[in-house]
Amino acid sequence: MVAASQLRAGMAIRHDGHLYKVIAADYHPGQGKMGGVTHAHLQNVNTGTFWDHGFRADLKLDDIPLDRNPADFLYRDGDLCVFMNPDTFEQVEIPAAKLGPQATLLHETMRVSIEFVDGRAVGVLFPDILELRVADTAPPAHNQQDSTWKQARLENGVQIMVPQFIKTGDLVRLDVQKMQYMDRAKGAER
């Protein structure tokens, strides 16, 4: 059991008979006689739907242990992503819809961590930052304002917005959670 005020992103809880993964949680302490509240952004493990809910800070919730195992991405079969445990060679299929927009970032031999609850795969932990090469973008414009952006297609086909000075072939750092350009990577020249 865990108090709602102790919820953190990445935890798994059971509430009203449903299993949820905590995506984000903010604790707001109360004032005076008012008790604190934890606002949580949850994802239902079975359906993949999201739910925003406020819990009383002293509410006790069932904390479910998550097992994390490394896995290599093998291939995509329709709407399923297939991963393999590098130690046991056991294969796991996870629907791409459960991975969200980050599923487009997967490439062969990419190592990620798969989260399991009761022996069932419930999610994939991607790295926070990926370095990817720009496959196609408009030529750099150095006389533009710094605040202007242009569209770029990365080597895996993902479209993002980048600053004007980025050119085709540059290596950029991508914030995986937000799917946004962060900065140009070191050694960005080909």
C-alpha positions, 0 to 999 in steps of 0.5 A: 500500500502506498499513500496517494501523496507518494505517487510518482511517475512510472509506478503501477497502482490498482484502483477500483479493480483497474490496473493503472500506470502513473504517467505523472503525479503532482502533490498539492499540500492543503492549507489549514484544515484542508487536506492535500490532493494528488493530481495524477495522470494515469494510463489504464494498462488493459485498455491504454486509455488515459484518466486524470484523477485527483486523490486525497493525499491520505488515500491508500492505494495498492502499489503493484511491482513493475518488473523491467527487462531489457529487450531488443526491437526486432520488427513490426508486424502490422500493428504489433511491435515484436521485441526479444529478450537478449538473454532468454531469446523469448519474444514479446509482442506489444501493440503499437497503439500502447506505445503511442507516437514513440513507436515510430522511433523504433529501429532494428536492434534498438535496446529498450526496457519492457515493463511487466506486471504479473508476467504480462508486458504493459509498456516500454521505456524509451530513452529520454533522448535519441540522436537521429540524422536529418534525412531531408529539410529545406536549405539552411537560412542564416539570415532569418530570425532565431525564432523561426522554424522549418519542417524536417524529416528524420532518418526514421520518417518522423517529421519535426520542427527544427531551427533554420540553421539545421541542414540535411545530414545534421545529427539532432537530439530529440526529446522522446517524451515530447517528440521535439527537437532539443539541439544539434548533437556533438559531431553533427557534421557528416 
